[in-house]
Amino acid sequence: MMVATVPAAIWVTHTQTAELANARARCQVGQHSVHYVVFENNKVTPEHTAAKLCDTLTITNKDPRLRLAAFGPHEHHISYDGVSEKVLNQGQNLTVTLIKAGNFTFHDHINDALRGSFTVDK
């Protein structure tokens, strides 16, 4: 029984949900910066954001047009902080905690010409 229990316990603590929860919990300590990106006048401002692990990124739609904010390339969305895409009407936003280091992209899935990127350093 012990032979099956240990691998099962390791698997449970390394599922995506557990890893996401653990990363968020680590970010609860200390002060972190907030970064803002805006869909406005049919463009993304700023086009690139440089941030640190555990900072937050808020993407806001100020255009009257609906936006479908999505992470990753246009046809192959990825999940970042548990979000792969979110519909944003004018005045709405999406906030993610930057829990994973690396280089990432986001875009408006409806108008792929509107895209930006962010880098998360440790």
C-alpha positions as CSV (number, residue, x, y, z in Angstrom):
1,M,0.0,0.0,0.0
2,M,2.9,2.4,0.8
3,V,4.4,1.8,-2.6
4,A,1.2,3.2,-4.3
5,T,0.6,6.0,-1.7
6,V,3.9,7.8,-2.1
7,P,3.8,8.2,-5.9
8,A,0.1,9.2,-5.7
9,A,1.0,11.9,-3.1
10,I,3.8,13.2,-5.3
11,W,1.5,13.3,-8.3
12,V,-1.2,15.2,-6.4
13,T,1.2,17.9,-5.2
14,H,2.6,18.4,-8.7
15,T,-0.7,18.7,-10.7
16,Q,-1.2,22.0,-12.5
17,T,-3.8,23.1,-9.9
18,A,-1.4,22.4,-7.0
19,E,1.5,24.1,-8.7
20,L,-0.6,27.2,-9.5
21,A,-1.8,27.4,-5.9
22,N,1.8,27.0,-4.6
23,A,3.1,29.8,-6.9
24,R,0.3,32.1,-5.9
25,A,0.9,31.4,-2.2
26,R,4.6,32.2,-2.6
27,C,3.6,35.6,-4.0
28,Q,1.6,36.6,-1.0
29,V,4.7,37.6,0.9
30,G,6.3,41.0,0.3
31,Q,5.5,44.0,-1.9
32,H,5.3,43.6,-5.6
33,S,4.8,46.1,-8.5
34,V,1.7,46.5,-10.6
35,H,2.0,46.8,-14.4
36,Y,-0.7,48.1,-16.7
37,V,-1.3,47.4,-20.4
38,V,-4.2,49.0,-22.3
39,F,-6.1,48.2,-25.5
40,E,-6.9,51.8,-26.7
41,N,-7.2,53.5,-30.0
42,N,-6.8,50.2,-31.7
43,K,-3.3,49.5,-30.3
44,V,-1.6,48.0,-27.2
45,T,0.3,50.3,-24.9
46,P,2.9,49.6,-23.9
47,E,3.8,46.8,-26.4
48,H,6.3,45.3,-23.9
49,T,6.4,45.1,-20.1
50,A,9.4,44.1,-18.1
51,A,8.4,42.7,-14.6
52,K,9.6,40.6,-11.7
53,L,8.2,37.4,-10.4
54,C,5.1,38.0,-8.3
55,D,4.3,41.4,-9.8
56,T,0.8,41.7,-11.3
57,L,-0.2,42.6,-14.9
58,T,-3.5,44.2,-15.5
59,I,-4.8,44.4,-19.1
60,T,-7.6,46.9,-19.6
61,N,-9.8,47.4,-22.7
62,K,-10.5,51.2,-23.2
63,D,-11.8,50.7,-26.7
64,P,-15.5,50.6,-27.4
65,R,-14.9,47.3,-29.3
66,L,-15.0,43.9,-27.5
67,R,-11.6,42.3,-27.0
68,L,-10.7,38.7,-26.4
69,A,-7.5,38.9,-24.4
70,A,-5.5,35.7,-24.9
71,F,-2.1,34.5,-23.9
72,G,0.3,32.8,-26.3
73,P,0.3,32.7,-30.1
74,H,-3.0,33.3,-31.9
75,E,-3.8,29.7,-32.7
76,H,-2.1,28.0,-29.7
77,H,-3.2,29.8,-26.5
78,I,-1.4,29.0,-23.3
79,S,-2.6,29.4,-19.8
80,Y,-0.9,32.0,-17.6
81,D,-1.9,32.1,-13.9
82,G,-4.8,29.9,-14.8
83,V,-6.1,32.1,-17.6
84,S,-5.9,31.4,-21.3
85,E,-8.3,34.0,-22.6
86,K,-11.0,36.4,-21.3
87,V,-13.6,38.6,-23.0
88,L,-13.1,42.3,-22.2
89,N,-15.8,44.8,-22.9
90,Q,-15.0,48.5,-22.7
91,G,-13.8,49.4,-19.2
92,Q,-13.2,45.8,-18.1
93,N,-9.8,44.3,-17.2
94,L,-7.9,41.1,-16.6
95,T,-5.3,40.9,-13.8
96,V,-2.8,38.0,-13.5
97,T,-0.1,37.4,-11.0
98,L,3.2,36.9,-12.7
99,I,4.0,33.5,-11.2
100,K,6.2,32.0,-14.0
101,A,9.5,33.5,-15.2
102,G,10.1,33.8,-18.9
103,N,9.0,35.7,-22.1
104,F,5.3,35.6,-22.9
105,T,2.9,37.1,-25.4
106,F,-0.7,38.2,-25.3
107,H,-3.1,39.4,-28.1
108,D,-6.6,40.3,-29.0
109,H,-7.8,37.0,-30.5
110,I,-10.5,38.9,-32.5
111,N,-7.8,41.3,-34.0
112,D,-4.5,39.5,-33.8
113,A,-2.7,42.7,-35.0
114,L,-3.1,43.9,-31.4
115,R,-0.5,42.1,-29.5
116,G,2.0,42.7,-26.7
117,S,4.6,40.8,-24.7
118,F,5.9,40.7,-21.1
119,T,9.1,39.4,-19.6
120,V,9.1,38.0,-16.0
121,D,12.5,37.9,-14.3
122,K,13.3,36.2,-11.0
